[in-house]
């Protein structure tokens, strides 16, 4: 399978990626590459939807095949309740897979809300490892595995706000972001004692 075909398949299954067209093997290889485009911050999804509508109306589905607003799911504790929200990884930017074609360039540049392509004199395509990382992040977000947002890091002074050690002060020794656990050194009866706690049981002191 060609590298471009692998990218297209990965993008089509990724959260936030919207395939605007497909290409059969009989049509030959594509010269589509991924580019980063500046857009109005806070309007990334609206700009993406507007661009895709223009792509379909202009019949350029084969030249502009995917538009992505990279996001991740983040788990937070607010007012004692666990919430999951989508967080934009690159606010003010969208990623577009497209051909180096004057009609495609013109359509993108003339879409409301879109600014410049990243690059000095001419747009610079994303490197393969950057594309793979972006699509991997989108796949993880689509698989509904939210990342736990932990506000503390190793060396931080914290206070326990829940559990048997409530109101004790301590220092963070380790952070297990994957499982949402934090090891804290707490002084109990004059001795430093390591305690394993849930991340939401702590606050910075």
PyMOL commands that set and color helices and strands:
alter all, ss='L'
color gray80, all
select helices_A, chain A and resi 3-12+25-27+44-58+102-109+128-142+199-201
alter helices_A, ss='H'
color red, helices_A
select strands_A, chain A and resi 17-19+33-39+64-68+71-78+81-88+93-98+114-117+147-148+157-160+169-176+181-188+191-198+202-204
alter strands_A, ss='S'
color yellow, strands_A
deselect
rebuild
show_as cartoon
